[in-house]
Amino acid sequence: MATDGAWITFETSSVTKPAGVSIQAINMDTGATLTIADNGSYNQRPNISGDLLAYESNILGYYQVFIYRLAEGDTFQATSSTHDERLNEIHGPLVTYVDEGTGTYDVFASSLTFVTTP
């Protein structure tokens, strides 16, 4: 579970696949409830900073970090290796995570930029 301002985000049982785990967020000021990820996979470790919510999902068969924009309602894959990338943390446009690709735990940081395409 993680909080930022009025938002609380957490893991819960998946509706689409009983064995899966979904990510939800609730705005305590407005009562708005959002399902961030419910794809039948294991989605975990949600973190939130402002309008950005980061979480990990094994939808590809290994864990990758995804970013959800609360205001826009869209999701982007933030990491792209074929190894587990986990233990994410987000602060503003900076997301950090651990990559297990080399057999050791290497820490990486990425700065997020969203570009609007016409």
Phi and psi in degrees as a GROMACS rama.xvg file:
@    title "Ramachandran Plot"
@    xaxis  label "Phi"
@    yaxis  label "Psi"
@TYPE xy
-147.707  154.439  ALA-2
-134.3  153.054  THR-3
-157.68  119.084  ASP-4
60.0227  -129.199  GLY-5
-83.2793  -7.86529  ALA-6
-89.792  138.311  TRP-7
-125.266  131.197  ILE-8
-123.978  147.028  THR-9
-159.867  165.424  PHE-10
-89.9858  148.142  GLU-11
-151.259  169.369  THR-12
-63.5206  141.744  SER-13
-72.5526  141.032  SER-14
-83.224  -34.6408  VAL-15
-79.4739  -26.4642  THR-16
-148.109  111.397  LYS-17
-52.0384  -29.4686  PRO-18
-82.9525  -11.9609  ALA-19
-83.6013  172.619  GLY-20
-128.723  132.544  VAL-21
-110.17  166.982  SER-22
-114.93  131.9  ILE-23
-128.9  161.563  GLN-24
-138.761  142.319  ALA-25
-127.16  132.806  ILE-26
-94.1452  112.662  ASN-27
-70.6121  -20.4904  MET-28
-79.0442  -41.9075  ASP-29
-101.495  -18.6825  THR-30
83.0174  -0.285481  GLY-31
-63.6395  133.093  ALA-32
-118.27  128.267  THR-33
-118.897  137.043  LEU-34
-92.8176  114.947  THR-35
-85.012  -46.2236  ILE-36
-147.185  118.357  ALA-37
-144.324  74.8177  ASP-38
-111.021  14.2937  ASN-39
83.3401  -3.70983  GLY-40
-97.9673  -177.73  SER-41
-91.5686  108.754  TYR-42
-107.942  132.125  ASN-43
-151.279  172.204  GLN-44
51.7495  57.3399  ARG-45
-69.9085  140.605  PRO-46
-134.237  148.19  ASN-47
-136.745  141.958  ILE-48
-148.958  109.488  SER-49
62.0238  -122.83  GLY-50
-87.826  -4.74448  ASP-51
-108.066  133.98  LEU-52
-123.508  123.26  LEU-53
-105.825  146.277  ALA-54
-155.591  170.001  TYR-55
-113.654  142.614  GLU-56
-140.177  144.972  SER-57
-103.975  29.4259  ASN-58
-59.3121  -25.7401  ILE-59
-91.6262  -0.141006  LEU-60
100.321  -6.14117  GLY-61
-150.653  158.274  TYR-62
-78.9742  132.329  TYR-63
-132.373  158.291  GLN-64
-94.5024  132.418  VAL-65
-120.852  151.292  PHE-66
-120.397  131.075  ILE-67
-114.646  131.119  TYR-68
-96.1792  116.319  ARG-69
-60.1196  -47.7081  LEU-70
-67.8081  -39.1841  ALA-71
-87.6797  -26.5085  GLU-72
75.0566  25.7419  GLY-73
-118.299  159.605  ASP-74
-122.922  140.706  THR-75
-130.473  143.016  PHE-76
-81.8565  123.001  GLN-77
-92.4689  -21.8231  ALA-78
-122.294  160.335  THR-79
-146.268  19.6038  SER-80
-82.8254  177.057  SER-81
-101.721  18.5159  THR-82
-116.065  162.95  HIS-83
-63.536  130.79  ASP-84
-126.893  114.121  GLU-85
-139.639  -173.021  ARG-86
56.5173  47.9726  LEU-87
-70.9029  155.717  ASN-88
-147.654  137.094  GLU-89
-125.141  139.506  ILE-90
-145.705  108.431  HIS-91
59.7961  -135.301  GLY-92
-86.97  12.0293  PRO-93
-107.108  125.23  LEU-94
-120.476  132.714  VAL-95
-114.908  154.985  THR-96
-162.676  166.223  TYR-97
-107.784  130.422  VAL-98
-104.875  128.877  ASP-99
-102.192  16.3358  GLU-100
-65.8752  -30.0717  GLY-101
-95.9688  3.88456  THR-102
89.9747  -7.45332  GLY-103
-119.02  170.07  THR-104
-97.5312  98.6093  TYR-105
-97.3625  134.367  ASP-106
-96.2431  133.52  VAL-107
-127.62  156.272  PHE-108
-133.226  138.058  ALA-109
-128.874  139.606  SER-110
-96.4952  127.873  SER-111
-91.08  134.681  LEU-112
-134.424  128.377  THR-113
-107.231  123.656  PHE-114
-109.842  129.16  VAL-115
-86.024  127.603  THR-116
-103.891  134.531  THR-117
